[in-house]
Amino acid sequence: MEKLTVTAAVQARISTRAFRDTPVDGALIRQILTTARYAPSGGNVQPWTIHVLGGEVLARFKATMQDKLATGEPEEGEEYAIYPPNLFEPHRSRRWQCGEDMYGTMGIERADKPARLNFVAGNFQFWNAPVAMFFCIDRRMGAPQWSDMGMLIQTTMLLAQEAGLATCAQEAWTRWHRTVGEFLALPPELMLFCGVAIGYADETHPANKLRTARAPLDEVASFRGI
């Protein structure tokens, strides 16, 4: 298979919300993360910890989550705000449009809240992906190290794209941070940032047809002297 250029990988990557159950070679995951370690971080502090689940271990974790959702156990609350309170424009409209476009691919109406909630619950089965990653950071780290974490995650997802794999970054896992922390036996100083689902995309699922829009360059960037 011909390798993607960086440009092609960036343009091809989407948040995949339906995966095939095709197994992923553990050696390939290790290769991706071995290369992703070269993502930049300020002062080379490398403020990340990664936990990878697959096979029987991931099946046990998914079963735990399935039981919690089936019994209606309440979410545990966010350890950090995924979005700012009272999200403002133009960001509010962009987020709203993303949601409308996503549900629109599946023909789910705005008024059909049960169907919407049922779809969102797929987050907590990693959208059926055969491999799951959890990215954690020491609570003593600050905003610059959080941005370092973002660069590691983006690097990981682009390398996965190059390898023919699909991904979905999932900040929604912060709502179940205690369950994740207990399952992984995280020490108290480690904070869960997000999960990442990884595997082979189910290209037949309508949710994977969505390609979200991007603001024009001149709307988000200014140029001086160039």
Beta strands, then each sheet from edge to edge (+ up, - down):
strand 1: 48-54
strand 2: 131-138
strand 3: 166-170
strand 4: 190-199
sheet 1: 1+ 2- 4+ 3-
end
